[in-house]
Amino acid sequence: MDERAYQYWQVLHQRVTMGETLSLAEQAAYEAGCQELDAEERLDGNLERLRALRAQIATAETAQQRLRAQEAELDARIVALEARLDTRTRQLLGIGN
């Protein structure tokens, strides 16, 4: 489904979810879009590829957790360093505003 058709389908889908009644032509377009999107979602049966993708996701999640922990450590160091600054320097840097 190209971008323009998908945008039109999204409008129809939103109307359906809001309980609006579609015209016959709109209903046909909506159902055809549903079928096309369903067909695009079907698995290709390549389980090895899916396993590899899951492993990549797990690795990325681990890296993200590590980076979040590192961010928290750096934030704590920044707070500690900022606390050591004198009032005038803090004001000039806009700290604590």
N, CA, C and O atoms as CSV, one atom per row, in Angstrom:
chain,resi,resn,atom,element,x,y,z
A,1,MET,N,N,0.863,-1.170,0.000
A,1,MET,CA,C,0.000,0.000,0.000
A,1,MET,C,C,0.906,1.228,0.000
A,1,MET,O,O,1.805,1.352,0.831
A,2,ASP,N,N,0.653,2.131,-0.945
A,2,ASP,CA,C,1.479,3.330,-0.989
A,2,ASP,C,C,1.040,4.315,0.112
A,2,ASP,O,O,0.003,4.132,0.748
A,3,GLU,N,N,1.837,5.337,0.313
A,3,GLU,CA,C,1.612,6.278,1.422
A,3,GLU,C,C,0.272,6.995,1.310
A,3,GLU,O,O,-0.424,7.169,2.311
A,4,ARG,N,N,-0.085,7.403,0.125
A,4,ARG,CA,C,-1.349,8.131,-0.070
A,4,ARG,C,C,-2.556,7.244,0.263
A,4,ARG,O,O,-3.492,7.673,0.938
A,5,ALA,N,N,-2.511,6.013,-0.222
A,5,ALA,CA,C,-3.599,5.071,0.055
A,5,ALA,C,C,-3.671,4.758,1.544
A,5,ALA,O,O,-4.759,4.634,2.106
A,6,TYR,N,N,-2.504,4.630,2.184
A,6,TYR,CA,C,-2.477,4.342,3.614
A,6,TYR,C,C,-3.059,5.503,4.420
A,6,TYR,O,O,-3.795,5.286,5.383
A,7,GLN,N,N,-2.734,6.716,4.030
A,7,GLN,CA,C,-3.290,7.884,4.729
A,7,GLN,C,C,-4.812,7.916,4.597
A,7,GLN,O,O,-5.514,8.215,5.564
A,8,TYR,N,N,-5.323,7.608,3.403
A,8,TYR,CA,C,-6.771,7.572,3.196
A,8,TYR,C,C,-7.389,6.471,4.053
A,8,TYR,O,O,-8.430,6.671,4.678
A,9,TRP,N,N,-6.734,5.296,4.077
A,9,TRP,CA,C,-7.241,4.195,4.886
A,9,TRP,C,C,-7.254,4.575,6.368
A,9,TRP,O,O,-8.186,4.219,7.090
A,10,GLN,N,N,-6.231,5.291,6.823
A,10,GLN,CA,C,-6.180,5.707,8.226
A,10,GLN,C,C,-7.361,6.605,8.579
A,10,GLN,O,O,-7.938,6.473,9.659
A,11,VAL,N,N,-7.725,7.516,7.682
A,11,VAL,CA,C,-8.877,8.392,7.903
A,11,VAL,C,C,-10.142,7.549,8.021
A,11,VAL,O,O,-10.960,7.762,8.917
A,12,LEU,N,N,-10.294,6.591,7.109
A,12,LEU,CA,C,-11.461,5.708,7.165
A,12,LEU,C,C,-11.459,4.885,8.454
A,12,LEU,O,O,-12.498,4.722,9.093
A,13,HIS,N,N,-10.313,4.380,8.822
A,13,HIS,CA,C,-10.200,3.576,10.036
A,13,HIS,C,C,-10.573,4.402,11.273
A,13,HIS,O,O,-11.273,3.926,12.166
A,14,GLN,N,N,-10.105,5.608,11.303
A,14,GLN,CA,C,-10.432,6.486,12.432
A,14,GLN,C,C,-11.938,6.722,12.505
A,14,GLN,O,O,-12.524,6.712,13.588
A,15,ARG,N,N,-12.550,6.929,11.363
A,15,ARG,CA,C,-14.004,7.132,11.335
A,15,ARG,C,C,-14.734,5.889,11.815
A,15,ARG,O,O,-15.714,5.987,12.553
A,16,VAL,N,N,-14.259,4.717,11.398
A,16,VAL,CA,C,-14.878,3.456,11.823
A,16,VAL,C,C,-14.755,3.304,13.333
A,16,VAL,O,O,-15.720,2.936,14.004
A,17,THR,N,N,-13.574,3.586,13.866
A,17,THR,CA,C,-13.381,3.432,15.313
A,17,THR,C,C,-14.200,4.431,16.111
A,17,THR,O,O,-14.489,4.201,17.285
A,18,MET,N,N,-14.574,5.531,15.487
A,18,MET,CA,C,-15.413,6.535,16.154
A,18,MET,C,C,-16.897,6.210,16.006
A,18,MET,O,O,-17.754,6.927,16.522
A,19,GLY,N,N,-17.191,5.116,15.292
A,19,GLY,CA,C,-18.571,4.674,15.148
A,19,GLY,C,C,-19.314,5.294,13.982
A,19,GLY,O,O,-20.531,5.137,13.876
A,20,GLU,N,N,-18.617,5.989,13.113
A,20,GLU,CA,C,-19.271,6.597,11.955
A,20,GLU,C,C,-19.620,5.523,10.916
A,20,GLU,O,O,-18.975,4.478,10.839
A,21,THR,N,N,-20.636,5.803,10.138
A,21,THR,CA,C,-21.039,4.915,9.058
A,21,THR,C,C,-20.366,5.390,7.776
A,21,THR,O,O,-20.419,6.572,7.436
A,22,LEU,N,N,-19.736,4.460,7.073
A,22,LEU,CA,C,-19.082,4.788,5.806
A,22,LEU,C,C,-20.047,4.554,4.655
A,22,LEU,O,O,-20.967,3.740,4.738
A,23,SER,N,N,-19.808,5.294,3.576
A,23,SER,CA,C,-20.587,5.035,2.367
A,23,SER,C,C,-20.165,3.675,1.819
A,23,SER,O,O,-19.170,3.098,2.258
A,24,LEU,N,N,-20.934,3.169,0.853
A,24,LEU,CA,C,-20.597,1.874,0.266
A,24,LEU,C,C,-19.199,1.882,-0.351
A,24,LEU,O,O,-18.440,0.926,-0.194
A,25,ALA,N,N,-18.867,2.959,-1.048
A,25,ALA,CA,C,-17.546,3.060,-1.677
A,25,ALA,C,C,-16.453,3.144,-0.616
A,25,ALA,O,O,-15.407,2.506,-0.740
A,26,GLU,N,N,-16.702,3.933,0.426
A,26,GLU,CA,C,-15.719,4.051,1.506
A,26,GLU,C,C,-15.550,2.720,2.227
A,26,GLU,O,O,-14.433,2.327,2.564
A,27,GLN,N,N,-16.672,2.022,2.464
A,27,GLN,CA,C,-16.619,0.722,3.136
A,27,GLN,C,C,-15.801,-0.269,2.315
A,27,GLN,O,O,-14.999,-1.026,2.861
A,28,ALA,N,N,-16.009,-0.259,1.007
A,28,ALA,CA,C,-15.258,-1.157,0.123
A,28,ALA,C,C,-13.769,-0.819,0.165
A,28,ALA,O,O,-12.928,-1.717,0.232
A,29,ALA,N,N,-13.444,0.468,0.125
A,29,ALA,CA,C,-12.042,0.893,0.181
A,29,ALA,C,C,-11.426,0.530,1.525
A,29,ALA,O,O,-10.274,0.100,1.592
A,30,TYR,N,N,-12.193,0.704,2.590
A,30,TYR,CA,C,-11.701,0.381,3.932
A,30,TYR,C,C,-11.409,-1.115,4.052
A,30,TYR,O,O,-10.347,-1.505,4.537
A,31,GLU,N,N,-12.350,-1.950,3.612
A,31,GLU,CA,C,-12.165,-3.397,3.703
A,31,GLU,C,C,-11.007,-3.873,2.827
A,31,GLU,O,O,-10.243,-4.755,3.218
A,32,ALA,N,N,-10.886,-3.277,1.636
A,32,ALA,CA,C,-9.767,-3.636,0.763
A,32,ALA,C,C,-8.448,-3.259,1.426
A,32,ALA,O,O,-7.476,-4.010,1.349
A,33,GLY,N,N,-8.413,-2.099,2.076
A,33,GLY,CA,C,-7.215,-1.678,2.801
A,33,GLY,C,C,-6.891,-2.612,3.945
A,33,GLY,O,O,-5.726,-2.938,4.171
A,34,CYS,N,N,-7.917,-3.051,4.677
A,34,CYS,CA,C,-7.706,-4.008,5.773
A,34,CYS,C,C,-7.096,-5.294,5.245
A,34,CYS,O,O,-6.157,-5.830,5.834
A,35,GLN,N,N,-7.626,-5.787,4.142
A,35,GLN,CA,C,-7.122,-7.031,3.556
A,35,GLN,C,C,-5.674,-6.868,3.087
A,35,GLN,O,O,-4.844,-7.759,3.269
A,36,GLU,N,N,-5.390,-5.717,2.484
A,36,GLU,CA,C,-4.027,-5.483,1.998
A,36,GLU,C,C,-3.041,-5.399,3.162
A,36,GLU,O,O,-1.950,-5.963,3.099
A,37,LEU,N,N,-3.428,-4.697,4.216
A,37,LEU,CA,C,-2.554,-4.587,5.387
A,37,LEU,C,C,-2.369,-5.938,6.063
A,37,LEU,O,O,-1.269,-6.265,6.509
A,38,ASP,N,N,-3.435,-6.720,6.141
A,38,ASP,CA,C,-3.317,-8.062,6.719
A,38,ASP,C,C,-2.356,-8.921,5.901
A,38,ASP,O,O,-1.552,-9.668,6.458
A,39,ALA,N,N,-2.443,-8.811,4.594
A,39,ALA,CA,C,-1.573,-9.603,3.720
A,39,ALA,C,C,-0.112,-9.196,3.906
A,39,ALA,O,O,0.780,-10.042,3.840
A,40,GLU,N,N,0.134,-7.916,4.136
A,40,GLU,CA,C,1.503,-7.440,4.337
A,40,GLU,C,C,2.083,-7.946,5.654
A,40,GLU,O,O,3.300,-8.069,5.787
A,41,GLU,N,N,1.226,-8.238,6.625
A,41,GLU,CA,C,1.685,-8.658,7.945
A,41,GLU,C,C,1.992,-10.149,8.031
A,41,GLU,O,O,2.594,-10.594,9.008
A,42,ARG,N,N,1.603,-10.901,7.063
A,42,ARG,CA,C,1.816,-12.348,7.124
A,42,ARG,C,C,3.313,-12.653,7.221
A,42,ARG,O,O,4.137,-12.012,6.569
A,43,LEU,N,N,3.637,-13.626,8.034
A,43,LEU,CA,C,5.034,-14.034,8.173
A,43,LEU,C,C,5.494,-14.734,6.902
A,43,LEU,O,O,4.723,-15.431,6.242
A,44,ASP,N,N,6.746,-14.536,6.580
A,44,ASP,CA,C,7.268,-15.193,5.395
A,44,ASP,C,C,7.801,-16.591,5.714
A,44,ASP,O,O,8.308,-17.278,4.826
A,45,GLY,N,N,7.691,-17.012,6.965
A,45,GLY,CA,C,8.113,-18.349,7.338
A,45,GLY,C,C,9.595,-18.472,7.619
A,45,GLY,O,O,10.073,-19.569,7.906
A,46,ASN,N,N,10.330,-17.387,7.547
A,46,ASN,CA,C,11.766,-17.415,7.772
A,46,ASN,C,C,12.040,-17.282,9.270
A,46,ASN,O,O,12.340,-16.194,9.762
A,47,LEU,N,N,11.933,-18.391,9.980
A,47,LEU,CA,C,12.093,-18.374,11.430
A,47,LEU,C,C,13.504,-18.015,11.857
A,47,LEU,O,O,13.698,-17.374,12.890
A,48,GLU,N,N,14.486,-18.421,11.075
A,48,GLU,CA,C,15.873,-18.081,11.416
A,48,GLU,C,C,16.078,-16.574,11.385
A,48,GLU,O,O,16.776,-16.016,12.232
A,49,ARG,N,N,15.475,-15.927,10.415
A,49,ARG,CA,C,15.561,-14.455,10.315
A,49,ARG,C,C,14.871,-13.820,11.520
A,49,ARG,O,O,15.378,-12.847,12.079
A,50,LEU,N,N,13.733,-14.351,11.923
A,50,LEU,CA,C,13.033,-13.827,13.091
A,50,LEU,C,C,13.864,-13.994,14.356
A,50,LEU,O,O,13.916,-13.094,15.193
A,51,ARG,N,N,14.509,-15.136,14.493
A,51,ARG,CA,C,15.377,-15.361,15.662
A,51,ARG,C,C,16.531,-14.361,15.682
A,51,ARG,O,O,16.875,-13.818,16.732
A,52,ALA,N,N,17.118,-14.125,14.525
A,52,ALA,CA,C,18.228,-13.174,14.433
A,52,ALA,C,C,17.758,-11.764,14.803
A,52,ALA,O,O,18.455,-11.029,15.504
A,53,LEU,N,N,16.581,-11.404,14.329
A,53,LEU,CA,C,16.044,-10.085,14.656
A,53,LEU,C,C,15.752,-9.961,16.148
A,53,LEU,O,O,16.019,-8.920,16.747
A,54,ARG,N,N,15.209,-11.011,16.749
A,54,ARG,CA,C,14.962,-10.993,18.198
A,54,ARG,C,C,16.265,-10.847,18.969
A,54,ARG,O,O,16.317,-10.129,19.968
A,55,ALA,N,N,17.310,-11.513,18.519
A,55,ALA,CA,C,18.612,-11.403,19.174
A,55,ALA,C,C,19.148,-9.979,19.059
A,55,ALA,O,O,19.715,-9.446,20.013
A,56,GLN,N,N,18.969,-9.368,17.892
A,56,GLN,CA,C,19.404,-7.979,17.703
A,56,GLN,C,C,18.635,-7.048,18.627
A,56,GLN,O,O,19.207,-6.125,19.207
A,57,ILE,N,N,17.349,-7.291,18.762
A,57,ILE,CA,C,16.522,-6.467,19.653
A,57,ILE,C,C,16.986,-6.624,21.095
A,57,ILE,O,O,17.097,-5.632,21.815
A,58,ALA,N,N,17.256,-7.848,21.527
A,58,ALA,CA,C,17.722,-8.096,22.891
A,58,ALA,C,C,19.050,-7.386,23.139
A,58,ALA,O,O,19.254,-6.797,24.200
A,59,THR,N,N,19.946,-7.440,22.166
A,59,THR,CA,C,21.232,-6.762,22.287
A,59,THR,C,C,21.036,-5.258,22.385
A,59,THR,O,O,21.680,-4.597,23.201
A,60,ALA,N,N,20.153,-4.715,21.562
A,60,ALA,CA,C,19.879,-3.275,21.589
A,60,ALA,C,C,19.246,-2.858,22.915
A,60,ALA,O,O,19.562,-1.793,23.444
A,61,GLU,N,N,18.363,-3.684,23.450
A,61,GLU,CA,C,17.740,-3.371,24.739
A,61,GLU,C,C,18.767,-3.369,25.858
A,61,GLU,O,O,18.718,-2.519,26.747
A,62,THR,N,N,19.698,-4.317,25.819
A,62,THR,CA,C,20.762,-4.356,26.826
A,62,THR,C,C,21.632,-3.105,26.733
A,62,THR,O,O,21.976,-2.499,27.748
A,63,ALA,N,N,21.977,-2.731,25.518
A,63,ALA,CA,C,22.784,-1.516,25.316
A,63,ALA,C,C,22.028,-0.288,25.797
A,63,ALA,O,O,22.615,0.612,26.397
A,64,GLN,N,N,20.737,-0.248,25.537
A,64,GLN,CA,C,19.922,0.886,25.968
A,64,GLN,C,C,19.892,0.971,27.496
A,64,GLN,O,O,19.999,2.063,28.054
A,65,GLN,N,N,19.748,-0.157,28.171
A,65,GLN,CA,C,19.756,-0.161,29.634
A,65,GLN,C,C,21.093,0.333,30.176
A,65,GLN,O,O,21.142,1.096,31.141
A,66,ARG,N,N,22.180,-0.114,29.541
A,66,ARG,CA,C,23.508,0.320,29.954
A,66,ARG,C,C,23.650,1.827,29.773
A,66,ARG,O,O,24.191,2.508,30.644
A,67,LEU,N,N,23.172,2.344,28.660
A,67,LEU,CA,C,23.260,3.777,28.403
A,67,LEU,C,C,22.395,4.580,29.372
A,67,LEU,O,O,22.781,5.676,29.779
A,68,ARG,N,N,21.241,4.053,29.744
A,68,ARG,CA,C,20.397,4.738,30.719
A,68,ARG,C,C,21.081,4.799,32.080
A,68,ARG,O,O,21.014,5.815,32.771
A,69,ALA,N,N,21.734,3.713,32.457
A,69,ALA,CA,C,22.465,3.699,33.723
A,69,ALA,C,C,23.615,4.699,33.676
A,69,ALA,O,O,23.865,5.420,34.642
A,70,GLN,N,N,24.305,4.733,32.551
A,70,GLN,CA,C,25.406,5.687,32.381
A,70,GLN,C,C,24.879,7.119,32.429
A,70,GLN,O,O,25.513,7.996,33.017
A,71,GLU,N,N,23.731,7.355,31.818
A,71,GLU,CA,C,23.122,8.689,31.845
A,71,GLU,C,C,22.795,9.095,33.277
A,71,GLU,O,O,23.037,10.238,33.666
A,72,ALA,N,N,22.251,8.174,34.062
A,72,ALA,CA,C,21.914,8.470,35.449
A,72,ALA,C,C,23.175,8.809,36.252
A,72,ALA,O,O,23.167,9.734,37.064
A,73,GLU,N,N,24.248,8.064,36.022
A,73,GLU,CA,C,25.511,8.349,36.704
A,73,GLU,C,C,26.038,9.733,36.332
A,73,GLU,O,O,26.481,10.490,37.195
A,74,LEU,N,N,25.985,10.051,35.049
A,74,LEU,CA,C,26.464,11.363,34.598
A,74,LEU,C,C,25.596,12.489,35.154
A,74,LEU,O,O,26.113,13.532,35.554
A,75,ASP,N,N,24.289,12.284,35.181
A,75,ASP,CA,C,23.393,13.286,35.758
A,75,ASP,C,C,23.732,13.529,37.227
A,75,ASP,O,O,23.743,14.671,37.685
A,76,ALA,N,N,24.007,12.460,37.958
A,76,ALA,CA,C,24.367,12.595,39.374
A,76,ALA,C,C,25.673,13.355,39.532
A,76,ALA,O,O,25.806,14.186,40.431
A,77,ARG,N,N,26.638,13.074,38.662
A,77,ARG,CA,C,27.915,13.805,38.715
A,77,ARG,C,C,27.717,15.279,38.406
A,77,ARG,O,O,28.335,16.137,39.036
A,78,ILE,N,N,26.857,15.576,37.438
A,78,ILE,CA,C,26.579,16.970,37.080
A,78,ILE,C,C,25.966,17.699,38.270
A,78,ILE,O,O,26.375,18.812,38.600
A,79,VAL,N,N,24.992,17.075,38.909
A,79,VAL,CA,C,24.336,17.684,40.067
A,79,VAL,C,C,25.365,17.947,41.164
A,79,VAL,O,O,25.358,19.016,41.773
A,80,ALA,N,N,26.245,16.985,41.419
A,80,ALA,CA,C,27.266,17.146,42.454
A,80,ALA,C,C,28.219,18.283,42.115
A,80,ALA,O,O,28.577,19.080,42.982
A,81,LEU,N,N,28.632,18.357,40.848
A,81,LEU,CA,C,29.532,19.434,40.431
A,81,LEU,C,C,28.847,20.795,40.492
A,81,LEU,O,O,29.447,21.776,40.932
A,82,GLU,N,N,27.601,20.855,40.056
A,82,GLU,CA,C,26.868,22.119,40.095
A,82,GLU,C,C,26.673,22.596,41.532
A,82,GLU,O,O,26.684,23.799,41.796
A,83,ALA,N,N,26.498,21.671,42.445
A,83,ALA,CA,C,26.300,22.031,43.851
A,83,ALA,C,C,27.549,22.686,44.437
A,83,ALA,O,O,27.451,23.443,45.403
A,84,ARG,N,N,28.707,22.409,43.874
A,84,ARG,CA,C,29.960,22.977,44.365
A,84,ARG,C,C,30.222,24.381,43.836
A,84,ARG,O,O,31.128,25.061,44.319
A,85,LEU,N,N,29.449,24.825,42.855
A,85,LEU,CA,C,29.648,26.160,42.280
A,85,LEU,C,C,29.135,27.234,43.230
A,85,LEU,O,O,28.186,27.023,43.986
A,86,ASP,N,N,29.794,28.403,43.170
A,86,ASP,CA,C,29.302,29.506,44.000
A,86,ASP,C,C,28.026,30.077,43.395
A,86,ASP,O,O,27.708,29.811,42.236
A,87,THR,N,N,27.300,30.860,44.180
A,87,THR,CA,C,25.986,31.374,43.778
A,87,THR,C,C,26.065,32.182,42.495
A,87,THR,O,O,25.223,32.022,41.612
A,88,ARG,N,N,27.060,33.045,42.378
A,88,ARG,CA,C,27.190,33.904,41.181
A,88,ARG,C,C,27.386,33.052,39.925
A,88,ARG,O,O,26.744,33.301,38.904
A,89,THR,N,N,28.245,32.074,39.990
A,89,THR,CA,C,28.502,31.207,38.830
A,89,THR,C,C,27.244,30.418,38.469
A,89,THR,O,O,26.923,30.245,37.293
A,90,ARG,N,N,26.546,29.949,39.483
A,90,ARG,CA,C,25.301,29.227,39.232
A,90,ARG,C,C,24.289,30.112,38.517
A,90,ARG,O,O,23.607,29.661,37.596
A,91,GLN,N,N,24.189,31.372,38.939
A,91,GLN,CA,C,23.275,32.309,38.291
A,91,GLN,C,C,23.695,32.563,36.850
A,91,GLN,O,O,22.847,32.584,35.958
A,92,LEU,N,N,24.979,32.755,36.608
A,92,LEU,CA,C,25.466,33.008,35.248
A,92,LEU,C,C,25.195,31.830,34.320
A,92,LEU,O,O,24.914,32.009,33.135
A,93,LEU,N,N,25.283,30.628,34.872
A,93,LEU,CA,C,25.049,29.434,34.066
A,93,LEU,C,C,23.569,29.071,33.975
A,93,LEU,O,O,23.198,28.182,33.208
A,94,GLY,N,N,22.718,29.752,34.753
A,94,GLY,CA,C,21.293,29.459,34.733
A,94,GLY,C,C,20.951,28.170,35.446
A,94,GLY,O,O,19.978,27.498,35.102
A,95,ILE,N,N,21.747,27.828,36.435
A,95,ILE,CA,C,21.525,26.596,37.196
A,95,ILE,C,C,20.628,26.896,38.378
A,95,ILE,O,O,20.829,27.871,39.101
A,96,GLY,N,N,19.640,26.048,38.561
A,96,GLY,CA,C,18.750,26.187,39.706
A,96,GLY,C,C,17.614,27.156,39.477
A,96,GLY,O,O,16.928,27.549,40.421
A,97,ASN,N,N,17.410,27.545,38.235
A,97,ASN,CA,C,16.286,28.459,37.916
A,97,ASN,C,C,15.042,27.687,37.668
A,97,ASN,O,O,13.997,28.275,37.387
